[in-house]
Amino acid sequence: MLKSKGNQALAKAFDVVDAIAAGDRQLKDICIRLGLPKSTVHRILQGLIEARYVREVKGIGLVLGTKVIQLGVRAQQDMPLKEIAKPYLRELSSVTKETVHLGIKDEDQIFYLDKIPGQRTIQLRSQVGDRLPLSATGIGKALMIDMPKTEWARLINAQIPHSVNSMMSRMEEYSKHDYSYDLEDNEDLVRCVAVPIRNKYHNIIAAVSVTSVKEYMPEERMKELIPLITKYCKSISEQLN
């Protein structure tokens, strides 16, 4: 069955978006991947940029735009992630006695999809639907792990410019071992350990954190929580895939 010109143009636009999602940051890279003329890809990119499906970031190149991210957030909300993760989050909270969060990336922020309150007397202020800066939260740092270092610097500088060097060093460590901490970065006395949830392509689609006050989160316990949270994240990932 022959494709109409309209369908062919739409298919090419999707191919360009997919190429950018796969990591192609420059016009020439997309042309090589898709085998399309530079003029064709340039024309498609102009339309995608105007529609906010693609944006160009200085020092990085072409990245997915806010429209795609918004659609991704909506898709995450519509997909069964929250329901699939719920029993695992409840069990993790029961085992640790701490508050457990499930979050996804929404532009430069973390969006809380779910929260299971802990069993401690002190309860945390976070709420489902809250948005906080990625770089200022443990779960946000987990969502940042696979980003280019230039994006780390941009996000950190926008929120905590006085801590860029130390936070960049921390992100290096988190990226190597696939976990992150909140060491009272967002709120005094509040600490958390977070681990990303990855899909079958190994892309980060969400993250889970175990959060409590400093009294219950000494360094030794935070280290012990990493493999435990990782186990639950892998279980959630297996159900999604």
Buried (B, 14 or more C-beta within 10 A) or exposed (E): EEEEEEEEBEEBBEBBBEBBEEEBBEBEBBBEBBEBEEEBBEBBBEEBBEEBBBBEEEEBBBBBBBBBBEEBBEEBEEEEBBEBBBEBBEBBBEEBEBBBBBBBBBEBBBBBBBBBEBEBEEEBEBEEEBEBBBBBBBBBBBBBBBBBEEBBBBBBBEBBEEBBEEBBEBBEEBBEEBBBBBBBBBBEEBBBBBBBBBEEEEEBBBBBBBBBBEEBBEEEBBEEBBEBBBEBBBBBBEBBE
